[in-house]
């Protein structure tokens, strides 16, 4: 996430801790094996397709040994309801953000 924060000043994203299920049990520690889940961080970025591919290329280059799962999907519509303020995620504005 630190890399993404420094990647590009106008990239706005959200992050949240999630539980990942269906992992190979041999890759889990004992507590994770008991609960059947592993804690991960989910990061969502709303951007153009070309920018998404560029981010993936740079992540693959910089973190070649880290198993990073990703998917790219279209957003049918996006916007901001109400007046954006400094505390709003996405307050930087810009096309596609």
C-alpha positions in Angstrom: 0.0 0.0 0.0 2.9 2.4 0.6 4.0 1.9 -3.0 0.5 2.8 -4.2 0.4 5.9 -1.9 3.6 7.2 -3.6 2.7 5.8 -7.1 0.8 8.8 -8.5 -0.6 11.7 -6.6 -4.0 11.7 -8.3 -4.7 8.0 -7.8 -7.5 7.6 -5.2 -8.2 4.2 -3.8 -9.8 2.5 -0.8 -8.5 -0.4 1.3 -10.0 -2.7 3.8 -8.9 -5.8 5.7 -10.6 -9.0 4.5 -10.6 -12.7 5.2 -9.4 -14.9 2.4 -10.9 -18.4 2.2 -9.9 -21.5 0.1 -6.2 -21.2 0.6 -3.9 -24.2 0.5 -3.8 -25.4 4.1 0.0 -25.9 3.9 0.4 -22.2 3.3 -1.5 -21.3 6.5 -0.2 -21.0 10.0 -1.9 -23.1 12.8 -4.4 -20.3 13.8 -5.4 -19.8 10.1 -5.8 -23.5 9.6 -8.2 -23.7 12.6 -10.3 -20.7 11.5 -10.1 -21.6 7.8 -9.1 -18.1 6.7 -6.2 -15.8 6.2 -6.2 -12.1 6.7 -5.5 -10.0 3.6 -5.8 -6.4 2.4 -8.2 -5.6 -0.3 -7.4 -2.4 -2.4 -9.8 -1.0 -4.9 -8.9 1.6 -7.4 -11.2 3.3 -9.8 -9.2 4.3 -12.9 -9.0 3.9 -16.7 -8.3 0.4 -18.2 -4.9 1.6 -19.5 -3.9 3.0 -16.1 -5.1 -0.3 -14.4 -2.8 -2.3 -16.8 0.1 0.1 -16.1 -0.4 -0.3 -12.3 -0.4 -4.1 -12.7 2.8 -4.0 -14.8 4.6 -1.9 -12.3 3.4 -4.0 -9.4 4.5 -7.2 -11.2 7.9 -5.6 -11.8 8.5 -4.2 -8.3 7.0 -7.1 -6.3 7.8 -10.1 -8.6 8.1 -12.6 -5.7 4.9 -11.5 -3.9 1.7 -13.4 -4.8 -0.6 -10.5 -5.6 -4.1 -11.5 -6.8 -6.0 -8.9 -8.9 -8.9 -8.5 -11.2 -10.1 -5.7 -13.5 -13.8 -5.1 -14.0 -15.8 -2.3 -15.6 -17.6 0.3 -13.5 -21.0 1.0 -15.1 -21.4 4.3 -13.4 -19.6 6.3 -10.8 -19.9 9.7 -9.2 -20.1 11.7 -6.0 -23.3 12.4 -4.2 -23.3 15.6 -2.1 -20.5 18.0 -1.8 -17.0 16.5 -1.6 -14.8 17.5 1.3 -11.2 16.7 2.4 -12.4 13.7 4.3 -14.2 12.1 1.3 -12.5 9.1 -0.4 -12.2 10.3 -3.9 -12.2 14.0 -3.2 -9.4 14.6 -5.6 -11.8 14.3 -8.5 -10.7 14.0 -12.1 -12.0 11.8 -14.9 -13.0 8.3 -13.9 -12.4 9.0 -10.2 
